[in-house]
Amino acid sequence: MDFDIPLLPGSPRRLSPRAVVRGGQGPRHGQQCLQVPGPPAQHLQGSVPQGSGQAPGGGSPPNSSVINNYLEASEPVSSEARVSRMHFHDNQRKVDYVLAYHYRKRGAHPGHGSPGHSLAIVSNGETGKDPQAGAAGDIELGPLDALEEERKEQREEFEHNLMEAGLELEKDLESKSQGSVFVRIHAPWQVLAREAEFLKIKVPTKKMYEIKSQGSIAKTFNKILHKLSAPLKPRVPEHSNSRMKNLSYPFSREKMYLYNIQDKDTFFDNATRSRIVHEILKRTTCSRANNTMGINSLIANNVYEAAYPLHDGEYDSSGDDMNDRKLLYQEWARYGVFYKFQPIDLIRKYFGEKIGLYFAWLGLYTSFLIPSSVIGIIVFLYGCATIEEDIPSKEMCDQQNAFTMCPLCDKSCDYWNLSSACGTARASHLFDNPATVFFSIFMALWATMFLENWKRLQMRLGYFWDLTGIEEEEEHSRPEYETKVREKMLKESNKSVVQKLGPSGTEAEDEDDEDKLTWKDRFPGYLMNFASILFMIALTFSIVFGVIVYRITTAAALSLNKATRSNVRVTVTATAVIINLVVILILDEIYGAVAKWLTKIEVPKTEQTFEERLILKAFLLKFVNAYSPIFYVAFFKGRFVGRPGSYVYVFDGYRMEECAPGGCLMELCIQLSIIMLGKQLIQNNIFEIGVPKLKKLFRKLKDETEPEEADSAHSKHPEQWDLDYSLEPYTGLTPEYMEMIIQFGFVTLFVASFPLAPVFALLNNVIEVRLDAKKFVTELRRPDAVRTKDIGIWFDILSGIGKFSVIINAFVIAVTSDFIPRLVYQYSYSHNGTLHGFVNHTLSFFNVSQLKEGTQPENSQFEQEVQFCRFKDYREPPWAPNPYEFSKQYWAVLSARLAFVIIFQNLVMFLSVLVDWMIPDIPTDISDQIKREKSLFVDFFLKEEHEKLKLTEEPSRRSQSIGRHSRRSPAASPAPSGRSQPGSSVSLGSQHTSV
């Protein structure tokens, strides 16, 4: 017989394994009912009589048949009857997660269920007949039938296993010939409580305490700062009172009395609920898919297309209804609010701790660029202000000095006056001046300060976000790893191991040593990785060499024409830098794909291991790709030229290129600025804006061309899972971090040659923050909330770049710039302690009669007859006993350069260590609060335990007094009081522990 179960509003609605929604008498006024059949239904392959048409509660149209939460897509529930698009069609159970897959109906073959009908898994583990199965609209797929049927069976088993784990499912009937189906998943309170305890999720307790106030001076300063920064703060509700904080404790069903549970539906926020469901999805097995573990494996095998949590409604909806997504869009993800601080607490609440930490790191990095930008501008302005006082550039521009320089190429190039390079020399002073050394030291200390402050901010966020003391979550094996293990076992094992992998095997998860991939199994992958990375690095170097050859040959070709001879250096430099930029952008995309492919070959076991190895490979390849042209200009260009009469040739007749008369620092500045600005403008902004829009347009065109039956009612009022399905899938934070890390390298590594690098980085990041925010809020599916304490391997990379930058800047100042030669001349060779005569001191003499045959200038148009020409080097003159050998000045300058590198490096390293030591990693107030929180929690825990003990002891005392009273009065009837009093007392005591 059937009986009605009244459903109270807000109560958990998990369908029992035998419940079927059927038509019949309507519920009493004010109640909703589930009708449960008397005889038990069969298991998955059984058949159940089809329900009538009326849905409980009358929410759906009269002809809409509801079979265990399966709704006919042809006649959906009207949008007016829906309270929220975030819930099941009963408007009660919240959708915590969505699985999506695409289906194609097979032909109506006999032997598959009842004739003319197909079976479908339902949310309670039963089966219901699809009234549309076998209709005339079905299409024949031929050989694809078996594959589609196999995937359908895998989905049925997986969904049944999810329901066995306690989850509740809802999905529409597969009523069309083909289309997309969304499986909505709801986690009831029992499941949330069980999994929260298993995952040790920290939740707030009843106890609140006041955060210890700072000293009077700091308190006053913070108040003033708070008032001044009020216009810059986003208008979002504060999720944590700045003065009060809840004690947090890992969730436990046995200690429910510790928590302030007012509403079980809202106790866990949406991000935590979806995280719990995702953990269940990751560990649920499917024996039909070779004991595949988790939803990721099924997506990899195309059983499902996607799995994602829902966004909290639309971000651009009209009306006053506000949700976290809409609030984030209005106060964070728009370019119009670029001047405001980021609502980090709201970002963390909505997206999880991992993404929250990324945006907190990006915000701190951007704010730290402000002082470095100011100092960089001051250094640049100092160069502009002192350009007229720079003696070497004035000597170069003085035409009376008439330094006759040796030809820049063979035959076609003539002798030339050094004064013709006046513009280059004056421009070099803008970046090659004494302030550059100070700025290099400042930036090295800046990098240390930034990393130390990030560690402190990380600890502060960890305290307020309750990340202190969290354990590393259990990592599940990747689908590719499981596949490799199965292949290995099938090849090397006997029949018993093969049976172990079959559907009846239950111990496939317990891997022993034979069930794991050893270094021998991975050795071919490691070998391929090593060879491929070497090949990619060699490819990068060969492309750099190709650009060098281009510069040499183009310079020689342009020198043949009198019209272009005057602008050879500018033309060659500009075109070569643009070629380098284009090559870097192309190779960046290629190297990203290659790094992912190489990491897959290694077959890492877990996602974390996969991500770390992918990051290292991608960073290595992209680092070499981005900086190799800059390294060439900084340290190699002009070092292997030779001298007049004994030049080094790349090819026959083509000499190695040399630096401009003012040095290579100006060219290094041009190279660095164009590559940095080009990468930021094209790759980081245009690609990030344009590519998603193109993908969205392509997907829209693809959907329009697919022969799928249109649903006009559904298209007018799409559900939230439909809207989210059309968004781009979230692929991780690696691209976001990578572009910022490469930019961090531009800012720190060669900052001695380009003091304005922090300025352009700051301008880029102001846009980048809002660009990333808009992408996460409007263009991507909602990511799974991931709890993590830090930014992982990225901090180690940042720290390595910071240390490497000290060495690089030391060599840039010592080798590339003229800072050391000027110091040596001023204090060792100058007659009056000034730089007068410095240019003449750096130029050596060469007897033009000693030029090799065929290399002399043809048809020289030089005004006077040339006997000696000058070239930039420290060599003995032709009349010396050892002509053209390195002079004493050369060795003196070389020694000074090496000494400067050693002193600079050790000084800056010492200052960095000193700053690191002076700034504690954990802020003092946070350290004190953590200690105080522990003592407060012990007191709170003991107090709650004492109160619980009182409640449990009170019933026994009452029963003892009742027993004594009954012995004194035998005529009294103890039965009613004996039943009611203990019952009520137990309910009082159990209100803290019932789940």
MARFI-521873 format. One record per residue (C-alpha): x, y, z. Coordinates in steps of 0.25 Angstrom, whole numbers, padded with zeros to 4 digits, always signed. Example, Ala and Ser with C-alpha at 12.3 -4.5 7.8 and 13.67 -1.06 7.14 Angstrom:
BEGIN
+0049-0018+0031;+0055-0004+0029;
% end
This chain:
BEGIN
+0000+0000+0000;+0004+0014-0002;+0006+0025+0009;+0009+0039+0009;+0022+0045+0015;+0019+0060+0019;+0032+0069+0016;+0034+0080+0025;+0040+0093+0018;+0055+0093+0020;+0056+0079+0024;+0066+0070+0017;+0060+0063+0005;+0068+0051+0002;+0060+0041-0006;+0060+0027+0000;+0065+0016-0009;+0051+0011-0011;+0044+0024-0012;+0036+0027-0025;+0029+0040-0028;+0015+0036-0033;+0002+0043-0036;-0010+0042-0027;-0017+0050-0017;-0011+0063-0014;-0005+0067-0001;-0012+0074+0010;-0012+0089+0010;+0002+0095+0013;+0009+0082+0011;+0017+0075+0001;+0017+0059+0000;+0025+0048-0006;+0017+0036-0009;+0025+0023-0005;+0020+0009-0012;+0018-0002-0003;+0025-0014-0010;+0040-0012-0012;+0045-0009-0025;+0055-0017-0032;+0070-0012-0033;+0076-0005-0045;+0070-0014-0056;+0056-0015-0050;+0044-0008-0056;+0034+0001-0049;+0020+0005-0053;+0020+0019-0059;+0014+0030-0051;+0002+0038-0055;+0005+0052-0059;+0002+0061-0047;+0014+0066-0039;+0014+0067-0024;+0010+0081-0020;+0004+0084-0034;+0017+0092-0038;+0018+0086-0052;+0008+0086-0063;-0003+0075-0063;+0003+0067-0074;+0018+0068-0069;+0021+0054-0064;+0031+0054-0052;+0038+0040-0050;+0048+0041-0038;+0052+0055-0041;+0053+0052-0056;+0046+0063-0064;+0041+0063-0078;+0050+0073-0085;+0038+0076-0095;+0029+0081-0084;+0038+0088-0073;+0033+0094-0061;+0029+0108-0063;+0039+0119-0059;+0028+0126-0051;+0027+0113-0042;+0042+0113-0040;+0047+0121-0028;+0061+0120-0031;+0070+0114-0042;+0080+0109-0032;+0070+0098-0027;+0064+0085-0031;+0050+0087-0037;+0044+0085-0023;+0050+0099-0020;+0055+0093-0007;+0068+0085-0009;+0080+0094-0014;+0088+0090-0026;+0103+0088-0020;+0109+0082-0033;+0106+0079-0047;+0110+0068-0057;+0108+0070-0072;+0109+0060-0083;+0104+0059-0097;+0095+0047-0102;+0091+0041-0115;+0079+0032-0115;+0081+0018-0121;+0071+0012-0130;+0059+0004-0124;+0066-0010-0123;+0059-0022-0117;+0064-0028-0104;+0068-0015-0097;+0057-0014-0086;+0043-0014-0090;+0039-0013-0105;+0038+0001-0109;+0044+0007-0096;+0057+0010-0090;+0062+0010-0076;+0068+0021-0069;+0075+0023-0055;+0067+0031-0045;+0071+0039-0033;+0068+0028-0023;+0074+0016-0030;+0061+0012-0037;+0058+0011-0052;+0047+0018-0060;+0042+0017-0074;+0045+0028-0083;+0032+0031-0091;+0039+0037-0102;+0048+0025-0105;+0047+0018-0118;+0040+0030-0124;+0041+0033-0139;+0051+0044-0136;+0062+0034-0132;+0074+0033-0140;+0082+0021-0144;+0097+0022-0140;+0101+0008-0145;+0115+0005-0139;+0114+0016-0129;+0103+0009-0122;+0112+0000-0114;+0121+0011-0109;+0109+0020-0106;+0102+0009-0098;+0115+0006-0090;+0116+0020-0086;+0102+0020-0082;+0104+0008-0073;+0116+0015-0067;+0108+0027-0064;+0097+0019-0058;+0106+0012-0049;+0114+0024-0045;+0101+0032-0042;+0096+0020-0034;+0109+0020-0026;+0108+0034-0023;+0094+0032-0017;+0100+0020-0009;+0109+0031-0003;+0097+0039+0001;+0096+0049-0010;+0083+0053-0017;+0082+0054-0032;+0072+0061-0041;+0073+0061-0057;+0063+0063-0069;+0058+0052-0077;+0066+0049-0090;+0054+0052-0099;+0061+0057-0111;+0069+0049-0122;+0082+0056-0116;+0085+0067-0107;+0092+0071-0094;+0087+0066-0080;+0091+0072-0067;+0091+0063-0054;+0089+0072-0042;+0094+0068-0029;+0090+0072-0015;+0097+0068-0002;+0088+0067+0010;+0092+0071+0024;+0096+0057+0027;+0106+0056+0016;+0111+0070+0018;+0113+0067+0033;+0120+0053+0030;+0129+0059+0020;+0133+0072+0027;+0137+0063+0039;+0145+0054+0029;+0152+0066+0023;+0154+0073+0036;+0148+0086+0031;+0149+0097+0041;+0136+0104+0045;+0133+0115+0054;+0128+0111+0068;+0119+0119+0078;+0131+0126+0084;+0135+0140+0079;+0146+0148+0085;+0152+0162+0083;+0165+0163+0075;+0175+0169+0084;+0177+0184+0081;+0191+0189+0077;+0199+0200+0084;+0193+0214+0085;+0202+0220+0074;+0199+0208+0064;+0185+0209+0067;+0184+0224+0064;+0192+0222+0052;+0183+0211+0047;+0170+0220+0050;+0176+0231+0042;+0180+0221+0030;+0166+0215+0031;+0159+0229+0029;+0168+0233+0018;+0166+0220+0010;+0151+0219+0012;+0148+0224-0002;+0157+0213-0007;+0150+0202+0000;+0140+0193-0008;+0126+0194-0003;+0124+0180+0001;+0119+0174+0015;+0130+0171+0024;+0131+0156+0026;+0139+0156+0038;+0138+0167+0048;+0151+0174+0049;+0150+0174+0065;+0143+0161+0067;+0146+0147+0062;+0140+0133+0064;+0148+0122+0070;+0149+0111+0059;+0150+0096+0061;+0149+0085+0051;+0135+0080+0050;+0131+0068+0058;+0118+0061+0059;+0121+0057+0073;+0123+0072+0077;+0111+0078+0071;+0109+0086+0084;+0121+0095+0080;+0116+0101+0068;+0105+0111+0066;+0096+0104+0056;+0084+0113+0053;+0081+0108+0039;+0086+0095+0034;+0084+0099+0020;+0093+0111+0021;+0103+0106+0032;+0113+0102+0021;+0114+0113+0010;+0113+0109-0005;+0128+0108-0007;+0129+0098+0004;+0117+0090+0000;+0123+0089-0015;+0136+0085-0009;+0130+0074-0001;+0122+0069-0013;+0135+0069-0022;+0143+0061-0011;+0132+0050-0012;+0132+0051-0028;+0147+0049-0028;+0147+0037-0019;+0135+0030-0025;+0139+0018-0033;+0132+0012-0046;+0135-0003-0048;+0129-0003-0062;+0140+0007-0066;+0152-0002-0061;+0150+0002-0047;+0153+0016-0050;+0154+0025-0039;+0147+0038-0039;+0140+0048-0048;+0153+0053-0054;+0155+0039-0060;+0141+0039-0066;+0143+0052-0072;+0156+0048-0078;+0149+0036-0084;+0137+0045-0090;+0127+0038-0081;+0124+0052-0076;+0127+0065-0082;+0128+0074-0070;+0127+0075-0055;+0126+0089-0048;+0119+0096-0037;+0109+0107-0040;+0111+0122-0040;+0102+0129-0030;+0093+0134-0041;+0095+0144-0052;+0105+0156-0050;+0098+0166-0059;+0083+0163-0055;+0074+0174-0054;+0067+0177-0041;+0071+0178-0026;+0074+0164-0023;+0088+0163-0019;+0098+0151-0019;+0112+0149-0017;+0115+0148-0032;+0108+0161-0035;+0115+0168-0023;+0128+0164-0028;+0125+0169-0042;+0121+0182-0037;+0132+0185-0027;+0143+0177-0033;+0142+0172-0047;+0140+0185-0054;+0151+0194-0060;+0143+0206-0054;+0147+0202-0040;+0162+0200-0043;+0166+0210-0032;+0159+0202-0021;+0165+0191-0012;+0161+0177-0015;+0150+0170-0006;+0160+0159-0003;+0150+0152+0008;+0139+0152-0002;+0148+0146-0013;+0153+0135-0003;+0138+0132+0001;+0134+0131-0014;+0145+0124-0021;+0153+0118-0009;+0166+0120-0002;+0175+0116-0014;+0170+0127-0023;+0168+0137-0012;+0183+0135-0009;+0187+0138-0023;+0179+0151-0024;+0185+0155-0010;+0199+0152-0015;+0196+0160-0028;+0190+0172-0020;+0202+0172-0011;+0212+0171-0023;+0205+0183-0030;+0205+0191-0018;+0220+0189-0016;+0222+0194-0030;+0218+0208-0026;+0230+0211-0018;+0239+0205-0028;+0233+0212-0039;+0234+0225-0032;+0249+0223-0029;+0251+0218-0044;+0245+0231-0049;+0254+0239-0040;+0266+0232-0045;+0262+0234-0059;+0259+0249-0056;+0273+0250-0050;+0279+0245-0063;+0271+0256-0071;+0275+0267-0061;+0290+0263-0062;+0291+0260-0076;+0297+0274-0079;+0308+0272-0068;+0312+0258-0073;+0327+0261-0078;+0329+0248-0086;+0316+0251-0095;+0320+0265-0096;+0334+0261-0101;+0328+0251-0111;+0319+0262-0116;+0330+0272-0117;+0334+0273-0132;+0347+0279-0129;+0352+0266-0123;+0351+0260-0137;+0353+0245-0133;+0354+0238-0146;+0348+0224-0144;+0351+0211-0152;+0341+0206-0162;+0329+0198-0156;+0330+0188-0168;+0339+0184-0179;+0340+0191-0192;+0327+0198-0193;+0328+0206-0179;+0337+0218-0178;+0344+0225-0167;+0335+0233-0158;+0335+0244-0147;+0331+0240-0133;+0323+0253-0132;+0313+0247-0141;+0309+0237-0130;+0306+0249-0121;+0291+0246-0119;+0294+0231-0115;+0304+0236-0105;+0294+0246-0098;+0283+0236-0098;+0292+0226-0091;+0294+0235-0080;+0279+0235-0076;+0281+0220-0072;+0296+0219-0070;+0299+0228-0058;+0303+0227-0043;+0288+0227-0039;+0287+0213-0046;+0296+0206-0036;+0287+0212-0025;+0275+0207-0032;+0280+0193-0034;+0283+0192-0019;+0270+0197-0016;+0262+0187-0025;+0270+0176-0019;+0266+0180-0005;+0252+0183-0011;+0250+0168-0015;+0254+0163-0002;+0245+0173+0005;+0233+0168-0004;+0236+0153-0001;+0237+0156+0014;+0224+0164+0014;+0217+0154+0006;+0221+0143+0016;+0215+0152+0027;+0202+0155+0019;+0201+0140+0016;+0201+0137+0031;+0191+0148+0034;+0182+0143+0024;+0184+0129+0029;+0180+0133+0043;+0167+0140+0039;+0163+0129+0029;+0166+0118+0039;+0177+0112+0030;+0187+0110+0042;+0189+0096+0045;+0181+0090+0033;+0186+0077+0028;+0190+0073+0014;+0178+0067+0007;+0179+0053+0002;+0182+0053-0013;+0175+0044-0023;+0183+0037-0034;+0181+0044-0048;+0174+0036-0059;+0186+0035-0067;+0194+0029-0056;+0183+0019-0053;+0183+0015-0068;+0198+0013-0068;+0197+0004-0056;+0186-0004-0062;+0194-0006-0075;+0206-0010-0067;+0198-0020-0059;+0192-0026-0071;+0205-0028-0078;+0213-0034-0066;+0203-0040-0057;+0196-0054-0057;+0181-0057-0058;+0178-0054-0043;+0183-0040-0044;+0175-0038-0057;+0163-0043-0050;+0166-0033-0039;+0164-0022-0049;+0151-0027-0053;+0137-0022-0049;+0137-0032-0037;+0150-0027-0032;+0149-0019-0019;+0164-0018-0015;+0169-0011-0028;+0170+0002-0019;+0180-0004-0010;+0193-0003-0018;+0205-0011-0014;+0219-0009-0020;+0215-0016-0033;+0203-0007-0035;+0212+0005-0036;+0220+0012-0046;+0235+0011-0043;+0247+0019-0048;+0249+0008-0059;+0235+0010-0064;+0237+0025-0065;+0251+0025-0070;+0247+0026-0085;+0239+0038-0081;+0250+0044-0073;+0259+0042-0085;+0250+0048-0094;+0248+0060-0085;+0263+0062-0084;+0265+0061-0099;+0253+0070-0102;+0257+0081-0092;+0271+0082-0098;+0266+0082-0112;+0256+0094-0108;+0267+0102-0102;+0276+0099-0113;+0265+0103-0123;+0264+0116-0115;+0279+0119-0116;+0279+0116-0131;+0268+0126-0133;+0275+0136-0125;+0287+0133-0134;+0279+0134-0146;+0274+0148-0142;+0289+0152-0140;+0292+0147-0154;+0280+0156-0159;+0286+0168-0152;+0300+0166-0158;+0295+0163-0172;+0285+0175-0172;+0295+0184-0166;+0305+0181-0177;+0294+0182-0188;+0289+0195-0183;+0303+0201-0182;+0304+0199-0198;+0294+0209-0200;+0298+0224-0197;+0283+0227-0194;+0282+0217-0183;+0296+0217-0178;+0293+0228-0167;+0282+0220-0160;+0288+0206-0161;+0289+0204-0146;+0275+0209-0143;+0268+0201-0154;+0275+0188-0151;+0273+0190-0135;+0258+0193-0137;+0255+0182-0147;+0263+0171-0139;+0256+0174-0126;+0242+0173-0133;+0246+0160-0139;+0251+0155-0126;+0237+0159-0120;+0229+0152-0130;+0238+0139-0128;+0236+0140-0113;+0221+0141-0114;+0220+0129-0124;+0230+0120-0116;+0223+0124-0103;+0210+0117-0108;+0218+0105-0113;+0227+0103-0101;+0214+0104-0092;+0208+0092-0100;+0221+0085-0101;+0223+0086-0085;+0209+0080-0083;+0212+0069-0093;+0225+0065-0086;+0219+0065-0073;+0208+0056-0077;+0219+0046-0082;+0225+0046-0068;+0212+0041-0063;+0212+0048-0049;+0203+0041-0039;+0195+0053-0034;+0190+0066-0039;+0199+0074-0029;+0212+0066-0034;+0207+0068-0049;+0205+0083-0046;+0219+0085-0040;+0226+0078-0051;+0218+0086-0062;+0222+0099-0055;+0236+0096-0054;+0237+0092-0069;+0229+0103-0074;+0236+0113-0066;+0250+0108-0070;+0246+0108-0085;+0239+0122-0085;+0250+0128-0076;+0261+0124-0087;+0251+0128-0098;+0248+0142-0092;+0262+0146-0087;+0272+0139-0097;+0272+0151-0106;+0274+0161-0095;+0285+0152-0089;+0292+0153-0102;+0292+0168-0103;+0296+0170-0089;+0308+0160-0088;+0312+0155-0101;+0310+0166-0112;+0323+0173-0115;+0331+0164-0106;+0336+0155-0118;+0338+0165-0129;+0353+0165-0130;+0361+0178-0134;+0364+0185-0147;+0373+0176-0156;+0369+0164-0148;+0353+0163-0147;+0345+0151-0144;+0336+0147-0156;+0323+0139-0155;+0323+0136-0169;+0332+0140-0181;+0332+0155-0181;+0322+0157-0170;+0328+0162-0157;+0323+0160-0143;+0314+0172-0139;+0320+0182-0128;+0313+0191-0118;+0310+0206-0121;+0320+0216-0117;+0312+0219-0105;+0312+0205-0100;+0302+0193-0101;+0294+0198-0089;+0285+0207-0098;+0282+0196-0108;+0280+0187-0096;+0270+0197-0091;+0263+0197-0104;+0262+0182-0105;+0257+0180-0091;+0246+0191-0092;+0241+0186-0105;+0240+0172-0101;+0234+0175-0088;+0224+0184-0093;+0221+0176-0105;+0218+0163-0097;+0210+0171-0087;+0201+0178-0097;+0200+0166-0107;+0201+0154-0099;+0195+0158-0086;+0184+0167-0090;+0180+0165-0105;+0181+0150-0104;+0174+0149-0091;+0163+0158-0096;+0162+0154-0110;+0164+0139-0109;+0152+0136-0099;+0143+0144-0108;+0147+0137-0121;+0145+0123-0113;+0131+0128-0109;+0127+0132-0123;+0132+0119-0128;+0124+0111-0118;+0112+0119-0121;+0113+0117-0136;+0115+0102-0133;+0103+0101-0125;+0095+0108-0135;+0099+0098-0146;+0097+0086-0138;+0084+0078-0142;+0078+0079-0128;+0063+0081-0125;+0061+0095-0120;+0053+0097-0107;+0047+0111-0108;+0042+0112-0094;+0055+0107-0089;+0063+0117-0097;+0055+0128-0092;+0058+0125-0078;+0071+0117-0077;+0075+0110-0064;+0087+0114-0057;+0094+0101-0060;+0092+0104-0075;+0098+0118-0074;+0110+0112-0067;+0112+0101-0077;+0113+0111-0088;+0125+0118-0080;+0140+0114-0082;+0145+0103-0073;+0155+0107-0062;+0169+0102-0065;+0177+0106-0053;+0185+0118-0048;+0198+0114-0055;+0196+0124-0067;+0193+0135-0058;+0205+0133-0049;+0214+0130-0060;+0212+0144-0067;+0214+0151-0054;+0227+0143-0051;+0233+0146-0064;+0229+0161-0062;+0236+0160-0048;+0248+0156-0055;+0248+0168-0065;+0246+0177-0053;+0257+0171-0045;+0268+0164-0054;+0272+0176-0063;+0266+0188-0055;+0280+0194-0056;+0278+0196-0071;+0263+0201-0070;+0259+0208-0058;+0245+0210-0063;+0242+0195-0064;+0234+0196-0050;+0226+0208-0056;+0221+0200-0068;+0219+0187-0059;+0210+0195-0050;+0202+0201-0061;+0200+0187-0067;+0196+0181-0053;+0186+0191-0050;+0179+0186-0063;+0183+0172-0061;+0176+0171-0047;+0162+0175-0053;+0165+0167-0065;+0167+0154-0057;+0155+0158-0048;+0146+0160-0060;+0150+0147-0066;+0148+0139-0053;+0134+0145-0050;+0128+0146-0064;+0136+0137-0074;+0139+0124-0066;+0132+0113-0059;+0132+0114-0044;+0145+0107-0040;+0145+0097-0029;+0149+0103-0015;+0163+0098-0012;+0169+0100+0002;+0183+0103+0003;+0193+0110+0012;+0202+0117+0002;+0205+0119-0012;+0214+0107-0013;+0225+0105-0023;+0223+0120-0028;+0229+0125-0016;+0242+0117-0018;+0243+0122-0032;+0241+0137-0027;+0252+0135-0017;+0261+0129-0027;+0259+0140-0037;+0262+0150-0026;+0275+0144-0023;+0279+0143-0037;+0275+0157-0040;+0286+0162-0030;+0297+0154-0039;+0291+0159-0052;+0290+0174-0048;+0305+0173-0043;+0310+0168-0056;+0301+0178-0064;+0307+0190-0056;+0321+0184-0056;+0322+0179-0071;+0311+0185-0079;+0311+0200-0074;+0323+0209-0073;+0322+0211-0058;+0334+0203-0055;+0343+0209-0066;+0339+0223-0062;+0343+0220-0047;+0356+0214-0051;+0360+0226-0060;+0355+0237-0050;+0363+0231-0038;+0375+0225-0045;+0378+0232-0058;+0371+0246-0058;+0381+0257-0055;+0371+0266-0048;+0361+0255-0042;+0350+0258-0053;+0345+0250-0065;+0352+0260-0075;+0360+0252-0085;+0352+0239-0082;+0347+0237-0096;+0361+0238-0102;+0366+0229-0091;+0356+0218-0095;+0360+0219-0110;+0372+0211-0116;+0380+0214-0128;+0381+0206-0141;+0390+0208-0153;+0381+0208-0165;+0393+0203-0174;+0392+0189-0166;+0377+0187-0171;+0376+0174-0178;+0376+0174-0193;+0362+0175-0198;+0356+0181-0185;+0360+0196-0187;+0349+0206-0190;+0346+0207-0205;+0345+0221-0211;+0347+0228-0197;+0340+0241-0196;+0347+0245-0183;+0351+0259-0183;+0366+0257-0179;+0376+0246-0181;+0375+0236-0170;+0388+0230-0164;+0382+0225-0151;+0368+0222-0147;+0362+0219-0134;+0354+0208-0128;+0348+0205-0114;+0357+0196-0106;+0369+0196-0097;+0381+0192-0106;+0395+0196-0108;+0397+0206-0119;+0404+0202-0132;+0417+0209-0128;+0418+0201-0115;+0428+0189-0113;+0416+0179-0113;+0406+0186-0122;+0391+0183-0121;+0393+0175-0108;+0384+0177-0097;+0389+0189-0089;+0391+0191-0074;+0378+0199-0073;+0370+0187-0079;+0375+0178-0067;+0373+0189-0057;+0358+0191-0062;+0356+0176-0062;+0361+0174-0048;+0352+0186-0044;+0340+0179-0051;+0342+0166-0044;+0344+0173-0030;+0332+0181-0032;+0323+0168-0035;+0329+0161-0023;+0327+0173-0014;+0313+0177-0019;+0308+0163-0019;+0312+0160-0004;+0308+0174+0000;+0294+0173-0005;+0293+0158-0001;+0297+0162+0013;+0287+0174+0013;+0276+0164+0008;+0279+0154+0019;+0279+0166+0029;+0265+0170+0024;+0260+0156+0025;+0265+0155+0039;+0259+0168+0044;+0245+0165+0038;+0239+0153+0045;+0232+0143+0036;+0220+0143+0046;+0215+0157+0050;+0216+0158+0065;+0201+0162+0067;+0197+0149+0059;+0206+0140+0067;+0200+0146+0080;+0186+0144+0075;+0189+0129+0071;+0194+0126+0085;+0183+0133+0091;+0173+0126+0083;+0178+0113+0087;+0176+0116+0102;+0163+0122+0099;+0158+0110+0092;+0163+0101+0104;+0154+0109+0113;+0142+0109+0104;+0143+0094+0101;+0144+0091+0116;+0132+0100+0119;+0124+0093+0108;+0128+0079+0113;+0124+0083+0127;+0110+0088+0123;+0108+0076+0114;+0111+0067+0126;+0101+0074+0135;+0090+0072+0125;+0094+0057+0124;+0094+0055+0139;+0081+0062+0142;+0072+0051+0136;+0079+0041+0145;+0077+0049+0157;+0062+0051+0153;+0060+0036+0151;+0066+0033+0164;+0057+0043+0172;+0045+0037+0164;+0049+0023+0168;+0050+0027+0183;+0037+0034+0182;+0031+0021+0175;+0036+0012+0186;+0029+0021+0197;+0016+0022+0189;+0013+0008+0183;-0001+0013+0178;+0005+0023+0169;+0006+0020+0154;+0020+0022+0150;+0019+0018+0136;+0015+0031+0129;+0025+0039+0136;+0035+0029+0134;+0033+0030+0119;+0032+0044+0117;+0042+0050+0127;+0054+0042+0122;+0050+0044+0108;+0049+0059+0109;+0062+0059+0117;+0069+0051+0106;+0064+0060+0096;+0070+0072+0103;+0083+0065+0104;+0084+0060+0090;+0080+0073+0084;+0095+0076+0084;+0099+0063+0077;+0088+0059+0068;+0092+0061+0053;
% end
